[in-house]
Every structure is written in structure tokens, then in C-alpha cells.
Amino acid sequence: MAASTPAEGPISGNPVSEKRFSASAVPPRIWVALILVIIAIFFVAQNRDVTEIQVLFFSLEAPQWAALSTTAVVGLLIGLLLRPSERRKRKAAKRK
């Protein structure tokens, strides 16, 4: 009966190939987005007063943080909708 061998690792002298987190592996656009999200959160959190908001013919009073959050979400949705689709990217790549 063969004895089981221990898993390879630092104890046996063979390095284990582990994937470790590296900040340099994260694309710069992700870091910029993360920083902008953090700034937006602080900005919204600091503006908690009630204010009058006018949209076309309507006027209402709401907390500023709600108006700012709604504006940020609408901006995010517009950005996602205007982003080129995967099909367009593949089609453009074929043309090149």
C-alpha cells in the first residue's frame, strides 16, 4: 500500500502556484471608477438638506441626497445604454 504524499507546497520545497491579488493587475479605468464612486458617495452623504426640485412642469421638495443619487443612477444608465455592444465591437474588429 503506497503512502499518500503531502501536497506540494513550501514545506516540501516545491512552490505552489497561487494567484495572489495584485493592484497592478486591475485596469486603471477600474481604479478611476472606484475613486469617482467614493467621491460621489461622500458628496451625496454631505448634502442631506431638503430642497425644491423643478422638473419640467412639476415642483417638489425632496432631500438633496435623493436628487443627487437619482441623477447619478440616471447618468450611469445612460452611460451603459450608450456603450457599444459586443456585436458592434466584433463587427468593427472584422473591418480592420
C-alpha positions as CSV (number, residue, x, y, z in Angstrom):
1,M,0.0,0.0,0.0
2,A,1.5,3.3,-1.1
3,A,1.7,6.1,1.5
4,S,0.0,9.3,0.5
5,T,2.3,12.1,-0.3
6,P,1.8,15.5,1.2
7,A,0.6,18.3,-1.1
8,E,3.3,20.2,-2.8
9,G,4.0,23.4,-1.1
10,P,6.6,25.4,0.8
11,I,7.1,22.6,3.3
12,S,8.1,20.1,0.6
13,G,10.2,22.7,-1.2
14,N,8.0,22.9,-4.3
15,P,6.3,26.3,-4.7
16,V,2.5,26.2,-5.1
17,S,1.2,28.3,-7.9
18,E,-1.2,30.6,-6.1
19,K,-2.9,33.5,-7.7
20,R,-2.5,36.5,-5.4
21,F,-4.2,39.8,-5.7
22,S,-2.0,42.5,-7.3
23,A,-3.1,46.1,-7.6
24,S,-1.2,46.4,-10.9
25,A,-3.5,43.6,-12.3
26,V,-6.5,45.9,-12.0
27,P,-7.0,48.1,-15.1
28,P,-6.6,51.9,-14.5
29,R,-10.2,52.6,-15.6
30,I,-11.4,50.4,-12.7
31,W,-9.4,52.5,-10.2
32,V,-10.7,55.7,-11.6
33,A,-14.3,54.5,-11.5
34,L,-13.8,53.3,-7.9
35,I,-12.3,56.7,-6.8
36,L,-15.2,58.5,-8.6
37,V,-17.8,56.3,-6.8
38,I,-16.2,57.0,-3.4
39,I,-16.2,60.8,-4.1
40,A,-19.8,60.6,-5.2
41,I,-20.8,58.8,-2.1
42,F,-19.2,61.4,0.1
43,F,-20.7,64.2,-1.9
44,V,-24.2,62.7,-1.6
45,A,-23.8,62.0,2.1
46,Q,-22.8,65.6,2.8
47,N,-25.8,67.1,1.1
48,R,-28.8,66.0,3.2
49,D,-30.8,69.2,3.2
50,V,-34.3,69.3,1.8
51,T,-34.5,71.3,-1.4
52,E,-37.1,72.3,-4.0
53,I,-36.6,70.4,-7.3
54,Q,-38.3,71.5,-10.5
55,V,-38.7,69.0,-13.4
56,L,-40.5,70.4,-16.4
57,F,-43.8,71.5,-15.0
58,F,-43.5,69.8,-11.7
59,S,-42.1,71.2,-8.5
60,L,-41.5,69.1,-5.4
61,E,-39.5,69.1,-2.2
62,A,-37.1,66.3,-1.6
63,P,-33.8,65.6,0.2
64,Q,-30.8,66.7,-1.8
65,W,-29.2,63.2,-1.4
66,A,-32.2,61.6,-3.1
67,A,-31.9,64.0,-6.1
68,L,-28.2,63.6,-6.4
69,S,-28.5,59.8,-6.1
70,T,-31.2,59.7,-8.8
71,T,-29.1,61.9,-11.1
72,A,-26.1,59.6,-10.6
73,V,-28.1,56.5,-11.4
74,V,-29.7,58.1,-14.5
75,G,-26.2,59.1,-15.6
76,L,-24.9,55.5,-15.1
77,L,-27.9,54.1,-17.1
78,I,-27.3,56.5,-19.9
79,G,-23.6,55.5,-20.0
80,L,-24.4,51.8,-20.1
81,L,-27.0,52.3,-22.8
82,L,-24.6,54.3,-25.0
83,R,-21.8,51.9,-24.6
84,P,-21.0,50.0,-27.8
85,S,-22.5,46.5,-27.8
86,E,-20.3,43.4,-28.2
87,R,-21.7,42.8,-31.6
88,R,-20.6,46.2,-32.8
89,K,-17.2,45.7,-31.3
90,R,-16.8,42.4,-33.2
91,K,-18.1,43.9,-36.4
92,A,-15.6,46.8,-36.1
93,A,-12.8,44.3,-35.4
94,K,-13.7,42.4,-38.6
95,R,-13.4,45.6,-40.7
96,K,-9.9,46.2,-39.6
